[in-house]
């Protein structure tokens, strides 16, 4: 090792072209979530429903769990008026301790908020961020709002970071990213 520290990571696509991330993104930073006792976890589950369920169970006492590359698959079959076999019901895995916010068949991110924070009125800030790879969630407290960004940044296109860079002046102060 030398004095320059660890090498800057690069990504490779299937044709072995290296891609360099765009310029550094600087956001307004609010006090740490730990200042009011929030425990935040972030994990890429690589579209694996078992990994998602395991993550949710392992961190069942966490306050916020940001998940990237969400698993979206058939959870069960539900009654159908058009098919005797029923219709598939697709979603991302759920957990009794959390409300899942922002998950859809086209998004690659979701935020799980512990039910104990329901009184903080979790709200997606779609006016600030409207992108399938980024969620902006705000919790409302008497002492002020706390905003969380969950970002899946494709290492080939850097689409999410580029999107944030283009809109950095319109983003709310971010507590956790």
C-alpha positions as CSV (number, residue, x, y, z in Angstrom):
1,X,0.0,0.0,0.0
2,X,1.1,3.5,-0.6
3,X,0.2,6.9,0.9
4,X,-2.6,7.5,-1.6
5,X,-5.0,5.2,0.2
6,X,-7.2,2.5,-1.4
7,X,-7.7,2.7,-5.1
8,X,-10.9,4.4,-6.4
9,X,-13.4,1.7,-7.4
10,X,-14.4,1.4,-11.0
11,X,-17.1,-0.7,-12.5
12,X,-17.0,-2.9,-15.5
13,X,-19.7,-3.8,-17.9
14,X,-20.1,-7.0,-19.8
15,X,-17.8,-5.8,-22.6
16,X,-15.0,-5.0,-20.0
17,X,-15.2,-1.2,-20.6
18,X,-14.3,0.7,-17.5
19,X,-16.7,3.4,-16.4
20,X,-15.8,6.3,-14.1
21,X,-18.4,7.8,-11.7
22,X,-19.5,11.4,-12.4
23,X,-18.3,14.3,-10.3
24,X,-18.7,14.3,-6.6
25,X,-22.2,14.9,-5.3
26,X,-22.4,17.2,-2.2
27,X,-25.6,17.4,-0.3
28,X,-26.8,19.5,2.6
29,X,-26.2,17.4,5.7
30,X,-28.5,17.4,8.7
31,X,-27.6,16.1,12.2
32,X,-27.1,12.3,12.5
33,X,-30.2,10.2,12.8
34,X,-28.5,8.8,15.9
35,X,-29.1,12.2,17.6
36,X,-32.7,11.2,18.0
37,X,-32.0,7.5,18.3
38,X,-32.6,6.3,14.7
39,X,-30.9,3.2,13.5
40,X,-30.5,3.1,9.7
41,X,-29.4,0.1,7.6
42,X,-28.7,0.0,3.9
43,X,-28.3,-3.1,1.8
44,X,-28.3,-4.3,-1.8
45,X,-30.2,-7.6,-1.8
46,X,-29.5,-8.4,-5.4
47,X,-33.2,-9.2,-6.3
48,X,-33.2,-12.0,-3.8
49,X,-36.4,-12.4,-1.8
50,X,-34.8,-14.7,0.8
51,X,-32.0,-12.1,1.3
52,X,-34.7,-9.4,1.8
53,X,-36.6,-11.5,4.3
54,X,-33.4,-12.4,6.2
55,X,-32.3,-8.7,6.2
56,X,-35.7,-7.6,7.6
57,X,-35.7,-10.3,10.3
58,X,-32.1,-9.7,11.3
59,X,-32.6,-6.0,11.6
60,X,-36.2,-6.1,12.9
61,X,-35.5,-3.5,15.5
62,X,-33.9,-1.0,13.0
63,X,-35.8,2.2,12.3
64,X,-35.1,2.6,8.6
65,X,-33.9,0.0,6.2
66,X,-32.9,1.2,2.7
67,X,-32.9,-1.7,0.2
68,X,-31.4,-1.6,-3.3
69,X,-32.1,-4.0,-6.2
70,X,-35.4,-5.0,-4.5
71,X,-36.8,-8.5,-5.0
72,X,-40.1,-8.2,-6.9
73,X,-41.8,-11.5,-7.4
74,X,-45.0,-13.5,-7.0
75,X,-45.8,-13.7,-3.3
76,X,-49.0,-15.7,-3.5
77,X,-52.0,-16.5,-5.7
78,X,-55.2,-14.6,-5.1
79,X,-58.8,-15.2,-6.1
80,X,-59.6,-14.2,-9.6
81,X,-62.8,-13.6,-11.6
82,X,-61.1,-14.7,-14.8
83,X,-59.1,-17.7,-13.8
84,X,-59.9,-20.7,-11.6
85,X,-56.3,-21.1,-10.7
86,X,-56.2,-17.5,-9.4
87,X,-54.1,-14.5,-10.2
88,X,-50.5,-14.0,-9.2
89,X,-49.9,-11.3,-6.6
90,X,-46.5,-9.8,-6.9
91,X,-44.7,-7.6,-4.4
92,X,-41.5,-7.3,-2.4
93,X,-41.2,-9.2,0.8
94,X,-43.0,-7.7,3.8
95,X,-42.3,-7.9,7.6
96,X,-44.7,-7.4,10.5
97,X,-42.4,-4.7,12.0
98,X,-42.2,-2.5,8.9
99,X,-44.2,-0.5,6.4
100,X,-42.6,-0.8,2.9
101,X,-42.6,2.5,1.0
102,X,-41.8,3.1,-2.6
103,X,-41.6,-0.4,-3.9
104,X,-43.1,-1.1,-7.3
105,X,-42.5,-3.5,-10.2
106,X,-40.4,-0.8,-12.0
107,X,-38.4,0.6,-9.0
108,X,-35.1,-0.8,-7.9
109,X,-35.2,0.7,-4.4
110,X,-37.6,0.6,-1.4
111,X,-37.5,2.0,2.1
112,X,-38.8,0.0,5.1
113,X,-39.8,2.2,8.0
114,X,-40.4,0.6,11.4
115,X,-44.0,0.8,12.4
116,X,-43.1,2.6,15.6
117,X,-42.4,5.7,13.4
118,X,-45.9,5.8,11.8
119,X,-46.6,8.9,14.0
120,X,-43.9,10.7,12.1
121,X,-46.0,10.5,8.9
122,X,-43.5,9.0,6.5
123,X,-43.9,10.7,3.2
124,X,-42.2,10.1,-0.2
125,X,-40.9,13.4,-1.7
126,X,-41.8,12.7,-5.3
127,X,-41.8,16.4,-6.1
128,X,-38.1,16.5,-5.1
129,X,-37.1,13.1,-6.7
130,X,-38.9,11.1,-9.3
131,X,-36.6,8.3,-10.4
132,X,-36.9,4.6,-10.3
133,X,-33.5,4.2,-8.7
134,X,-33.9,6.9,-6.0
135,X,-36.4,7.4,-3.1
136,X,-36.5,10.5,-0.9
137,X,-38.5,9.8,2.3
138,X,-39.2,12.4,4.9
139,X,-40.2,11.8,8.5
140,X,-41.9,14.7,10.3
141,X,-41.0,15.4,13.9
142,X,-41.8,18.3,16.3
143,X,-38.1,19.2,16.1
144,X,-38.1,19.3,12.3
145,X,-38.1,17.0,9.3
146,X,-35.6,14.3,8.5
147,X,-35.1,13.3,4.9
148,X,-33.5,10.0,3.7
149,X,-32.3,9.2,0.3
150,X,-32.1,5.6,-0.9
151,X,-30.1,5.4,-4.1
152,X,-29.2,2.5,-6.4
153,X,-26.5,3.8,-8.7
154,X,-26.0,1.6,-11.7
155,X,-22.2,1.3,-12.0
156,X,-22.3,1.4,-15.8
157,X,-24.6,4.4,-16.5
158,X,-24.3,6.3,-13.1
159,X,-27.8,7.4,-14.0
160,X,-28.9,8.0,-10.4
161,X,-26.0,10.1,-9.4
162,X,-26.2,12.1,-12.6
163,X,-29.9,12.7,-11.9
164,X,-29.1,13.9,-8.3
165,X,-26.3,16.2,-9.6
166,X,-28.7,17.8,-12.0
167,X,-31.3,18.4,-9.2
168,X,-29.0,19.0,-6.2
169,X,-30.3,22.6,-5.6
170,X,-33.9,21.3,-5.3
171,X,-33.2,18.4,-2.8
172,X,-34.2,18.8,0.8
173,X,-31.5,18.6,3.5
174,X,-30.5,14.9,3.7
175,X,-30.0,13.1,7.0
176,X,-29.0,9.7,5.6
177,X,-28.1,8.5,2.2
